[in-house]
Amino acid sequence: MTTITDIPLTTIDGAVTTLAEYEGKVILIVNVASRCGLAPQYAKLEELQKTYADRGFTVLGFPSNQFLQELKNTDDIKEYCSTTWGVTFPMFDTVKVNGKNAHPLYAQLTQTPDAAGKAGKVSWNFEKFVVTPDGAVHRFRPTTAPDDPAIVALIEDALPA
């Protein structure tokens, strides 16, 4: 059985990697979109990155145009994220998050239910999945802010002091 750490991923710069590179870390995986009304969440994602990176945490951004709100090419996405929001966390190539052509990572992540017990399709841009070092996946819907107390508590509880 393939785990999410074995799934091949392509970075925004075209390098192939897997989540195994982040083994032992707390990871916040989020599908992002530059032209979404929720794009200001980039600032809070970057704030989390700066606050917790030294303790073994990282945000991983996966651009998706599945909701027709992402820029067309990765160079434009990189420029937008760095110049508009100062993004320093790792970004990946554009992916599909839903449907028969969903990226294998999202095909697995979307099996995780949210706090209300609902699994299935990503509902919109900026849906968040926190993966703790023990492999547990926790799902938060798009309107849940990255610095929501439930997300912060999950990150802090899974990180070394």
Phi, psi and omega per residue, in radians:
M1 nan 2.327 3.120
T2 -1.424 2.314 3.033
T3 -1.732 2.922 -3.107
I4 -1.103 -0.393 3.136
T5 -1.296 -0.266 -3.118
D6 -1.635 -0.210 -3.026
I7 -1.269 2.195 3.103
P8 -1.127 2.373 3.124
L9 -2.223 2.619 3.071
T10 -2.002 2.183 3.113
T11 -1.225 2.924 3.141
I12 -1.125 -0.332 3.101
D13 -1.654 0.064 3.043
G14 1.636 0.025 3.105
A15 -1.401 2.525 3.106
V16 -1.656 2.355 -3.123
T17 -2.604 -3.030 3.016
T18 -2.486 2.988 3.074
L19 -1.222 -0.218 3.072
A20 -1.008 -0.463 3.088
E21 -1.054 -0.415 -3.081
Y22 -1.864 0.296 -3.111
E23 -0.960 2.379 -3.132
G24 1.505 -0.107 3.139
K25 -1.743 2.821 2.927
V26 -1.584 2.222 -3.054
I27 -2.072 2.345 3.003
L28 -1.958 1.881 -3.141
I29 -1.649 2.254 -3.099
V30 -2.458 2.342 3.031
N31 -1.492 2.124 -3.010
V32 -1.952 2.789 3.089
A33 -2.674 2.201 -3.022
S34 -1.146 -0.546 -3.048
R35 -1.829 0.352 3.141
C36 -1.535 2.576 3.065
G37 -1.094 -0.313 3.101
L38 -1.582 0.048 -3.116
A39 -0.948 -0.522 3.062
P40 -1.018 -0.245 3.049
Q41 -1.102 -0.367 3.056
Y42 -0.910 -0.718 -3.108
A43 -1.083 -0.744 -3.139
K44 -1.283 -0.583 3.050
L45 -1.095 -0.775 3.123
E46 -1.139 -0.647 3.094
E47 -1.085 -0.756 3.074
L48 -1.066 -0.744 3.137
Q49 -1.008 -0.855 -3.108
K50 -1.178 -0.621 -3.100
T51 -1.239 -0.705 -2.955
Y52 -2.000 -0.091 -3.067
A53 -0.982 -0.720 -3.102
D54 -1.167 -0.275 -3.128
R55 -1.768 0.053 3.084
G56 1.820 0.621 3.140
F57 -2.166 2.581 2.976
T58 -2.626 2.539 2.941
V59 -1.551 2.466 3.023
L60 -2.173 2.041 -3.095
G61 -1.694 2.238 3.116
F62 -2.067 1.694 3.094
P63 -1.019 2.473 3.075
S64 -2.495 2.361 3.077
N65 -1.833 0.330 -3.084
Q66 -1.133 -0.424 3.104
F67 -1.823 0.273 3.046
L68 1.033 0.694 3.136
Q69 -2.284 0.288 3.137
E70 -1.941 2.648 3.088
L71 -1.133 2.782 -2.966
K72 -1.341 -0.515 -3.107
N73 -2.318 2.766 -3.026
T74 -1.144 -0.567 3.105
D75 -1.079 -0.752 3.113
D76 -1.149 -0.685 3.125
I77 -1.109 -0.822 3.130
K78 -1.016 -0.817 -3.120
E79 -1.103 -0.795 3.129
Y80 -1.030 -0.843 -3.080
C81 -1.130 -0.713 -3.107
S82 -1.336 -0.727 -3.073
T83 -1.418 -0.597 -3.097
T84 -1.469 -0.703 -3.008
W85 -2.095 -0.061 3.138
G86 1.147 0.561 -3.074
V87 -1.113 2.230 3.056
T88 -2.053 -0.198 -3.116
F89 -1.298 2.749 -3.111
P90 -1.064 2.400 3.081
M91 -2.095 2.667 -3.065
F92 -2.125 3.013 3.110
D93 -1.142 2.726 3.128
T94 -1.057 2.352 -3.113
V95 -2.262 2.813 2.934
K96 -1.634 2.408 -3.091
V97 -1.863 -0.216 -3.104
N98 -2.352 2.837 2.999
G99 1.489 -3.094 -3.065
K100 -1.166 -0.369 3.108
N101 -1.776 0.303 3.101
A102 -1.053 2.499 3.067
H103 -1.016 2.477 -3.126
P104 -0.940 -0.577 3.087
L105 -1.063 -0.824 -3.135
Y106 -1.255 -0.531 3.065
A107 -1.037 -0.636 3.107
Q108 -1.422 -0.790 -3.094
L109 -1.027 -0.673 -3.053
T110 -1.261 -0.092 3.009
Q111 -1.336 -0.222 -3.137
T112 -1.421 2.246 3.089
P113 -1.364 2.684 3.049
D114 -1.442 -3.014 -3.107
A115 -1.070 -0.453 3.128
A116 -1.519 0.018 3.119
G117 1.522 0.176 -3.083
K118 -1.725 2.076 3.040
A119 -1.747 -2.995 3.080
G120 1.811 -2.758 -2.989
K121 -0.879 2.575 2.940
V122 -1.181 2.256 -3.031
S123 -1.453 -0.426 -3.105
W124 -2.994 -3.119 3.056
N125 -1.144 2.671 3.082
F126 1.221 0.515 2.941
E127 -1.314 2.433 -2.997
K128 -2.078 2.456 3.063
F129 -2.247 2.063 3.069
V130 -1.699 2.164 3.105
V131 -1.947 2.089 -3.121
T132 -1.570 2.842 -3.077
P133 -0.987 -0.418 3.113
D134 -1.426 0.022 3.099
G135 1.593 -0.036 3.115
A136 -1.204 2.442 3.139
V137 -1.986 2.314 3.131
H138 -2.165 2.310 -2.999
R139 -1.940 2.382 3.104
F140 -2.307 2.300 -3.089
R141 -1.253 2.871 -3.004
P142 -0.960 -0.667 -3.076
T143 -1.379 -0.111 3.026
T144 -1.302 2.085 -3.105
A145 -1.145 2.561 3.119
P146 -0.997 -0.501 3.139
D147 -1.719 0.363 3.061
D148 -0.997 2.450 -3.113
P149 -0.937 -0.587 -3.140
A150 -1.178 -0.679 3.113
I151 -1.231 -0.806 -3.125
V152 -1.073 -0.743 3.133
A153 -1.096 -0.721 3.126
L154 -1.083 -0.784 3.112
I155 -1.087 -0.897 -3.081
E156 -1.105 -0.688 3.141
D157 -1.155 -0.491 -3.090
A158 -1.622 -0.164 -3.128
L159 -1.665 2.631 3.016
P160 -1.157 2.650 -3.110
A161 -1.114 nan nan
